[in-house]
Amino acid sequence: MTAFLITDSLMGGYFIPAGSIVSSAEARVGRPLTPGSVAGVARRTTRRAVRRSTIYVAALPPACVRTSINGATVWQCGGTYYQPSGGRYVVIYVN
């Protein structure tokens, strides 16, 4: 009986069935702050990782296309990416 009185005083006089803390719950974006509610989350989660290799070439292969990844200028030649480095180009890996 003591446990009921403590629970009764904490809950403001409401009776809650045994084994239940709340009767229903809601999930809302932004309450509390969730990743879906923060501007720019898509940019941060889709950012591509660029790693430089130790492979250097003096000239690019033919038919390369200039592009930008994470704000850096790179050259895409088929499935291989190159980044300018001094007077040469370094092979980079894009994940």
Secondary structure, DSSP 4 states (H G I P E B T S, - for coil): -HHHHHHHHHTTT----TT-S-S----BTTBS--GGGSTTHHHHHTPPPEEEEEEEESSPPTT-EEEEETTEEEEEETTEEEEEETTEEEEEEE-
